[in-house]
Amino acid sequence: MDWKIIILFLITFNSYSQKMEDKELITFLYHNAEKIDIENGDFDNILSEWDFRNLYLSKMIKITFGDNDTTARKLKILEKIKDSFYKHALNEVKNEYRTYNNISGPYFVYLVEKKDKEVKGILEKIITDTTMRHDNREELKSFLKKYNTYYYINGKERDIEIKKEANSSSYTISKIRNGEEVRVVEDEDDWLLIITTDGIKGYIHKNNIKIEIIQ
């Protein structure tokens, strides 16, 4: 299997990702729900992680801090923050395009990962605009490919183990059924760091992943 198509995207995305253990992450979100400022770039990594994994993280917050009125209030705040962060990121990318006729940076990467349609449209305009010189045109093409690239579990067993670390002897976090779609966020030798549709994050061996590119 050729992984060169996705290496550039994964390196770029990972450079904007902050590795934080789930326990630290849910503790931070719970205690700082009222303090998070979406315009403060210090929170960008945490908010993007919350966006992509909120189903799982919400469940873990309830388990850790109790399924009570206080937790419900904090989760409601975090849900509003998630929506506001997305709108803020989109506005920043659109403003950059209007100003510089180009797009880059962590907000752009986050929105590509979400497969945002407006950002896809901007990408297509930049790539096909022959009147402007773009030194990063080839890089932008690799981001555009992300919109047509899908990753599915495709192992020999019905249920595939998701590992905490990138090795076969690591603790099994969970299992995932064959055929389920996942999001790939990091490439580490023979392993991929994935996030399931339920927000579970862990490592899967590359042999258990199938790539589909829709032209």
PyMOL commands that set and color helices and strands:
alter all, ss='L'
color gray80, all
select helices_A, chain A and resi 4-15+22-32+41-65+69-100+105-113+117-128+137-146+206-208
alter helices_A, ss='H'
color red, helices_A
select strands_A, chain A and resi 149-153+159-163+172-177+181-188+191-196+201-205+209-213
alter strands_A, ss='S'
color yellow, strands_A
deselect
rebuild
show_as cartoon
